[in-house]
């Protein structure tokens, strides 16, 4: 054990301390510049691009699925085409770490929605059961399901997803209207460069008759 007077460390000159502080400031500024300019900043702002896919192909695929769902509804659905038959694009959020609420104008999802009205609760539950059986038979996976009808309000619903394409089918029957809403939706995909619909504007299609006469 050492005793006696201990030698004190030599104090650091003031110029050395100032130089260290200046170096830290320079490094901090350089790091900030790297985050706000250059390739890294561009990636943070633009985000990851969606995989590319033809929106026309998605629109056709969703209509084909709509035909099958409508057929699976069986006698609970009328033979004529249902109402509110809409086929259009959906906006896609930018997949970025910065301001993720922005819209990626190079990508679209596709939504095909239609309704069947005048259904009672028993008919709606049977319709959802039939549609679910058909979707599961084709390899679709069940998501949420609910049944909260009470006092003339609420409704029943279910959601299914195709693990191969990421497409989603959601069925919702609600009161007091007694209307079954069916939505078939594809995931967001970048419209390929050079595609006629690569305009960055909302897209609409005139739906073919997707239902059996």
WOBELPE-V585367 format. One record per residue. N is the residue number from 0. RES is the residue in three letters. PHI is phi in whole degrees, 0 to 359 (none if undefined). OMEGA is omega as a letter, one per 40 degrees, with the letter a starting at -180 (* if undefined). D_CENTER is the distance of its C-alpha to the mean C-alpha in Angstrom with 2 decimals. Layout:
BEGIN
{{N,RES,PHI,OMEGA,D_CENTER} {N,RES,PHI,OMEGA,D_CENTER}}
END
This chain:
BEGIN
{{0,UNK,none,a,69.90} {1,UNK,276,i,70.46} {2,UNK,234,i,72.50} {3,UNK,91,a,73.89} {4,UNK,283,i,72.37} {5,UNK,267,i,68.97} {6,UNK,287,i,68.17} {7,UNK,279,i,65.46} {8,UNK,294,a,62.68} {9,UNK,290,i,63.16} {10,UNK,297,i,61.14} {11,UNK,286,i,58.47} {12,UNK,301,a,59.61} {13,UNK,300,a,57.79} {14,UNK,296,i,56.94} {15,UNK,293,i,55.06} {16,UNK,297,a,52.90} {17,UNK,297,i,52.14} {18,UNK,297,i,51.25} {19,UNK,295,i,48.81} {20,UNK,296,i,47.12} {21,UNK,297,i,46.89} {22,UNK,296,i,45.39} {23,UNK,296,i,42.68} {24,UNK,296,i,41.89} {25,UNK,296,i,41.74} {26,UNK,296,i,39.42} {27,UNK,297,i,37.13} {28,UNK,295,i,37.08} {29,UNK,295,i,36.38} {30,UNK,295,i,33.41} {31,UNK,297,i,32.04} {32,UNK,297,i,32.64} {33,UNK,294,a,30.79} {34,UNK,280,a,27.69} {35,UNK,253,i,27.96} {36,UNK,223,i,29.19} {37,UNK,85,a,28.99} {38,UNK,301,a,26.47} {39,UNK,297,i,25.15} {40,UNK,298,i,24.51} {41,UNK,297,i,22.82} {42,UNK,293,i,20.37} {43,UNK,296,a,19.76} {44,UNK,279,a,19.19} {45,UNK,281,a,17.28} {46,UNK,78,i,15.19} {47,UNK,279,i,14.22} {48,UNK,288,i,13.57} {49,UNK,285,i,10.98} {50,UNK,301,a,13.04} {51,UNK,274,i,14.88} {52,UNK,199,a,14.92} {53,UNK,283,a,16.77} {54,UNK,295,i,14.85} {55,UNK,296,i,18.05} {56,UNK,296,i,17.89} {57,UNK,297,i,14.45} {58,UNK,298,i,15.95} {59,UNK,295,a,19.00} {60,UNK,297,i,17.33} {61,UNK,293,i,15.50} {62,UNK,295,i,18.87} {63,UNK,299,i,20.67} {64,UNK,294,i,18.61} {65,UNK,300,i,19.28} {66,UNK,301,a,22.93} {67,UNK,290,i,23.05} {68,UNK,297,a,21.45} {69,UNK,298,i,23.86} {70,UNK,295,a,26.72} {71,UNK,290,i,25.96} {72,UNK,296,i,26.27} {73,UNK,67,a,29.93} {74,UNK,291,i,32.54} {75,UNK,286,a,30.34} {76,UNK,255,i,28.76} {77,UNK,292,a,31.04} {78,UNK,287,a,32.07} {79,UNK,281,i,31.15} {80,UNK,299,i,27.80} {81,UNK,286,a,25.69} {82,UNK,269,i,24.90} {83,UNK,53,a,22.08} {84,UNK,279,a,21.10} {85,UNK,233,i,18.46} {86,UNK,229,a,16.63} {87,UNK,208,i,14.74} {88,UNK,275,i,12.08} {89,UNK,241,i,9.09} {90,UNK,288,a,8.96} {91,UNK,237,i,6.98} {92,UNK,285,i,8.08} {93,UNK,292,i,10.86} {94,UNK,268,a,10.71} {95,UNK,230,i,14.21} {96,UNK,282,a,16.57} {97,UNK,247,i,17.98} {98,UNK,52,a,16.59} {99,UNK,288,i,12.86} {100,UNK,280,i,12.62} {101,UNK,288,a,13.59} {102,UNK,262,i,11.94} {103,UNK,274,a,12.06} {104,UNK,284,i,14.31} {105,UNK,269,a,14.70} {106,UNK,233,i,11.29} {107,UNK,217,i,9.85} {108,UNK,256,i,7.75} {109,UNK,238,a,10.39} {110,UNK,233,i,11.10} {111,UNK,244,a,14.51} {112,UNK,236,i,15.81} {113,UNK,202,a,19.41} {114,UNK,227,i,21.73} {115,UNK,232,a,24.94} {116,UNK,259,i,27.31} {117,UNK,71,a,30.44} {118,UNK,261,i,29.45} {119,UNK,272,a,31.18} {120,UNK,299,a,29.88} {121,UNK,296,i,31.60} {122,UNK,295,a,30.37} {123,UNK,295,i,26.73} {124,UNK,295,i,26.94} {125,UNK,294,i,28.61} {126,UNK,297,i,25.98} {127,UNK,294,i,23.15} {128,UNK,296,a,25.42} {129,UNK,296,a,26.13} {130,UNK,298,i,22.57} {131,UNK,297,i,21.59} {132,UNK,298,i,24.60} {133,UNK,295,a,23.73} {134,UNK,293,i,20.19} {135,UNK,296,i,21.54} {136,UNK,297,i,24.41} {137,UNK,269,i,22.14} {138,UNK,93,i,20.60} {139,UNK,286,a,17.43} {140,UNK,256,a,16.82} {141,UNK,285,i,17.07} {142,UNK,252,a,14.73} {143,UNK,283,i,15.83} {144,UNK,209,i,18.81} {145,UNK,213,i,20.93} {146,UNK,211,a,24.24} {147,UNK,231,i,25.50} {148,UNK,291,i,27.75} {149,UNK,197,i,30.72} {150,UNK,54,i,33.28} {151,UNK,74,i,31.77} {152,UNK,230,i,28.34} {153,UNK,78,a,25.05} {154,UNK,164,i,24.00} {155,UNK,226,a,22.45} {156,UNK,195,i,19.07} {157,UNK,202,a,17.23} {158,UNK,221,a,13.99} {159,UNK,225,a,14.07} {160,UNK,227,i,12.19} {161,UNK,274,a,13.84} {162,UNK,293,a,14.33} {163,UNK,278,a,15.48} {164,UNK,255,a,12.82} {165,UNK,82,i,9.64} {166,UNK,296,a,10.01} {167,UNK,232,i,9.88} {168,UNK,239,i,12.85} {169,UNK,240,i,13.41} {170,UNK,238,a,17.01} {171,UNK,222,i,18.40} {172,UNK,254,a,22.10} {173,UNK,226,i,23.35} {174,UNK,254,e,26.76} {175,UNK,274,a,28.91} {176,UNK,290,a,27.80} {177,UNK,68,a,27.55} {178,UNK,252,i,24.72} {179,UNK,264,i,22.26} {180,UNK,258,i,18.84} {181,UNK,243,i,17.00} {182,UNK,233,i,13.49} {183,UNK,249,a,12.50} {184,UNK,226,i,9.12} {185,UNK,260,i,8.41} {186,UNK,289,i,5.74} {187,UNK,295,i,6.24} {188,UNK,217,i,9.90} {189,UNK,289,i,12.89} {190,UNK,287,a,15.48} {191,UNK,303,i,18.63} {192,UNK,299,a,21.40} {193,UNK,90,i,24.04} {194,UNK,291,a,21.96} {195,UNK,303,a,23.30} {196,UNK,263,i,19.94} {197,UNK,278,a,19.31} {198,UNK,252,a,20.34} {199,UNK,80,a,17.52} {200,UNK,256,i,17.98} {201,UNK,302,a,16.07} {202,UNK,246,i,16.75} {203,UNK,225,i,18.28} {204,UNK,236,i,20.00} {205,UNK,273,a,22.98} {206,UNK,298,i,22.09} {207,UNK,291,i,24.76} {208,UNK,292,a,26.40} {209,UNK,272,a,23.98} {210,UNK,235,a,26.21} {211,UNK,294,i,29.61} {212,UNK,291,*,32.54}}
END
